[in-house]
Amino acid sequence: MDIPGAAAANAAVRSVEANRRELAQLASFFLKQHSAYDMIPVSFRLIVLDTKLLVTKALSTLVQNGIESAPMYDSLESCYAGMLTTTDLVNLIQYYYSNFSYNEAIEDLGQVQLENYKELLLRFKSRQTNTLCANPLDTLYEVSRRLLATDYSALALVDEDTDTGSDVIVSVLSIYRILNFMAVNIEDKKELKEHSLYDLDIGTYGDLVTATMDVSVIDIIRMFVENNISVVPILDESGVVLNVFAESDIILLAREGLLDELNIPVSEALALRPDDYPGVHSCSQTDTLYSVLDIIRKTHVQRLIVVDDDIRPVGVVALSDVLRALIV
């Protein structure tokens, strides 16, 4: 016998699936019509790290330039060698903070070149060197599927020098740039405006990892590593969202020379942010996909905190969640 409640639940699931399928077909068609080459700007700065660089120098380059990732290049083999990311920095901090003093960590890392970085990463069971790449002529659909098959948010565009056969690193393409390109250039925005996050089942909900302002930075870094996440909502005593602490904040701490003082409360770390920092951005499950893409495009945030009517967190929408909903 069919139970009315169960029938309604099944109908709701079918509705979500139908909505996602219809939107994904539209978005996937758009992504298949454009190549990664279309995303390369006329003028831009690209930082490439030689694998002979010491890890400390390479990480310092990320910090000084305020970037979250950079491609590595093996000049001896003339080939692309992977990406160095802030997630790698977070894992390094967690490993060394748990096992060594700050001075011992700096001394150890000061002897390791990027070419030996893969061996270093093997100490972290969940991490491998990001060697993900794509050809500039690959479609954005192919690039998107490649990104979604991993937990990385960016990959390198690598071409081949026809004279020498050497790899040529052309650019770096991120999920953020793909979504921004789609939001601006897709002509039929009706579907984007009609469906909400709830309609499309976009985001991660339940069992959120959160913290309060008095929690230490190193404890939040442990949360990043142990839960494979890159952001932790910061709540007040009533459970209301006050702020977020993200992997990008580690770059700010490193720039201030505070990597040896990670026992400070997160409130002090957040105070180091520049005046133009985009801040915490939230949304509700009833917000349309179009409005969410608009927030992402205007603020350059990497994820949104989903809140209820009382500003309490109920979920997180990462850029990968949004892109995954747009792919058949």
N, C-alpha and C positions, 0 to 999 in steps of 0.2 A: 504493500500500500504506500502511495506517495504521501509524504508528510508536507503540508503546506509551507512550513518554514524552510524545509530543505529545498523544496521546489523554487522558492523565492531566492534562496542563496545561490542555487545553480544558475538561475536566470541572471543574477547579478554578475556572476563569474563570466557567463557567456557574453554579457554586455561589455564588460571590461575588455575581454579578448577581442571582440568585434571592433571596439573603438581603437584599440592599439593596432590591430591589423590594418585598419583603414588608414590611420595616420602614418604607420610605418611604410606602407606601400607608396604613399605620396612622398615622404622624406627620402626613402631609398631610391626612388626614381630620380629625384633631384641630385642625390649624391653620386649616382652612376653617370650623370651627365657632366660632371666636373672632375678634373684631375687634381692631384696634389700640387701640380705646377701652377694652377690657377690661384693657389693660396700664397705663392711667394711674392712678397711686396717688391716694388721697384727699387726701393732703397731700404736697407736694414743692416743691423749689426749682428754678426754671428761670432760667438766666442767658442773656439775649439781648443781642447786641451790635449797636448802631446802626452803620450803614455810614458814618456821619460820624466815627466814632472813628478815631484814628490807629492804624496797625498795631501800633506799639510798645505802646500802651495796651491794645489788644485782647489781644495775646499776654500782657501782664502780668496781665490778668484771668484767663486760663487758668491761669497759673502760681500766682497768689495763691490761687485756689480749688481747685487740684489736680485740675482736670478736663481731659479729653483732647479735648473738642470742645464747641462752642457755636454755636447758630444765629445768623445775621446777619439784620437787618431794615432795609429801606429805608423810613425814616419819611416821606420825601417822596412816594414812590410807593405807600406803604402795602402793601408786599409782602415776602414772604420772599426773601432774597438769597443763601442758601447756608449752608454750615457752615465754621467755622474749626476746624482740627484740629492735633494735635501733629505729624502727618505734614507739614503745611505748615511748621511751625516747624523741623523737621528739614531740609527742603529749603531753607529760607531760610538756615539756619546753613551748610549745605554750600556754597551759592552765594556767600554773602558771605565766608566763611572762605577760599575759594579765590581771590577776586578783590579783596577790600578788607581794610582794617584793621578792628578792632572798632569804633573810634570813627567811622570812615567809614560803617560799616553802620548804627550807631545813628542817625547824622545823616540818612542816606538814608531809613531806615524811619520816622524821626520826622516826615517830610514827606508820607508816603503814608497816605491814608485807606482804610478797608476797601472803599469803593465802587470804588476803583481797584486793588483787590487782584488781580482777575482778570488785569489787564495784567502785574502783577508775577509771577504764577504762570506766565505764558507763557514766562518765562525758563527754566522747568524743563519740558523737553519732555514728561515723563511725567505732569505734573500739570495738572488743571483744577479750577476751583472746584467743590466738592461742592454741587450744587443739588438733590440728591436729596431728595424728600419724599413723604409719603403723607397721605391723608385719615384721620382717626381711625376712620371707619367701614369702611375697607378691611380685608379679612380678614388675619390674620397670615400666611396662605399667600401672599397677594399681596405683602405687605410683604417677606416672606422672599425671594421670587423677585426682587424689585426690588433688594434688597441684594446678593444673590448675582450679579447681572448686572454689578456694579461691584466695585471693590476697597475699598469703604468698609465700616466696621463699624457705622455708625449713620446714621440719617436723622431729619429733623424731621417731626413730625406737624403738618400745617397745615390749618386749617379756614377757612371764610369767614364774615365778619360779614354776616349777612343784611340788615342795615340800610344798611351803607356799601359792601359788596362788597370790603372790605379783607381781606387775609390776617391770620389770627390764629394765631400759633405756640402750639400747645397743649402740646407735650412733645417729648422726644427719645427715640427707640426704638432700642435697640442689639441686635445679634445675641446678646450676653450675656443680656440681659433676656428675649429670646424663648426661648432654650434653658432658662433658669432656670424660666420659666413652664411650659414643657412638662415639664421633669423633675419638677416639683412636682405638676402637675395632671393629667397623662395617667394614665388609670385602668389601662390594660392595660400594665404594665411588664414583662411576661414577655419580650417580644421584645427589650427593652433589655438584659435580664439574660442572655439566651441567646447573643448575638452579640458577638464581640470586634472590636477595631479591625482585626485581620488578616482576620477573616471578611468585614468590610464594606469593606475597602480604604480606610480613613480615614487621611488624613495625607499629608505630603510626605516622600519618602525619597530618600537618595542625594545626593551633591554638596552637603552642608550647608555653609553659610558659618559658620565658627567663628573664635574668637580666644583668646588667652591673656591672663593678668592684666597683662602688661607692655605690651600694645597700647594706643595712645592713644585717647582718646574720639573725637577728630576722625576717626581712621581707621575706627572702628566706624560713625560717622555716614556716612562715604563708603560703607561696606558697605550700610547701610540704603538709601541713595539709588540706588546702582548696581545693586543686586539686587532692589529693590522689596520689601524685607522690613522687619519691625518688631521683630525680636528676633535676637540673636546669642548662641549658647551659648558660655560661657567655660570652657575646658578647662585641665587641668594638663598637665605634660610627657608624661604617659602617655596622654593623650586622654580622661581621665575628666572628666565634667561637674562643675564646681565651682559654677557660677552661670550667670546669663544677664544680658545687658544689653539693655534694651528702650527703645522710644521714650519710655515714661513716665519713665525715668531722666533724660531731658533736662529734664523739668519740674523735677525735684529740683535739677539743676545750676543751672537758671535761678533757682530760688527762693533758692539760696545765692549768687547773683551771680557765678557762675563761667563764664559763657558766653564770657568773654575768656581763659579758661585751659583750652581744650579739648585741649591737648597733654599734660595729665596722664594717667597710666596708668589704665586702667579700674578697677584695684584701689582707687585713691583715690576714684573716683567711687562705687563700690559701697559704700564705707564711710560715705557720706553718707545712706544709706537710714535711715528711722526704725525704731525697734525693732519696730513692728507691721507692717513690710513683709511681704507674703505670701511672698516668697522664690521660689526655684526649685522647680517641681513637675514631676515626671516620671511616666511611665507606661511600660508595655511593650505590645507589639502584642497580647499575649494578654489584656490587661485588657478587661473588657466595656464596652460603650457606657454602661451604667448607672453603673458605677463612675467612668468618666471624667466624666460629667455631674455626679455627686455631688461630685467634686473641684472642678470648675469652680464649682458652686453655693456650696460652702463657702469657697473661697479667693478668689473673684473674679479669678482669673488669666485672661488673655486667650489663652494657648496653653500647651500641655504639651510638654516635650521627651521624645521616645520614646527609651528607652535599652535596651541589651542587658543580659545578665546581668553584664557587667563595668562597668556604669554608663557605657558609652561611647555617645555619641549616634548614633542611626541615622535619626532623623526628627523632624519637628515636627508636632503636631496643633494647628491654629488653630481658633478657634470657627467660622469659615466652613466649614472642612472637615467639621465635625460637622453643621452645619445643611444643607450640600449633600447629605450622605448621607441626610437625613431628608425630602428633597423629591422628589416624583415629577417 
